[in-house]
Amino acid sequence: MTTVQLELPDQLAQEAERAGLLSAPALEEWLRKQLKQQAAAELIAMLDKLDAVGNDDYMSPEDVAEEIRAMRAEKRLAGRV
């Protein structure tokens, strides 16, 4: 386990302590929530970048399935020769 030391203004520290926000469980919960939000924001930003690229070569799931069927059929025929 890691110990973390924070420097906060006295008034803020007192208010946070009274509200129960400086307890280890409260801080852990807050940090985990922040990490999830950050990860989600990064994923959304990445998806926005991908969307902006405008890839015209997009294949639908049906197209992918058809390509796989065609490749498997090719392999079967090649194995018979």
Secondary structure, 3 states (H helix, E strand, C coil): CCCCCCCCCHHHHHHHHHCCCCCHHHHHHHHHHHHHHHHHHHHHHHHHHHHHHCCCCCCCHHHHHHHHHHHHHHHHHHHHC
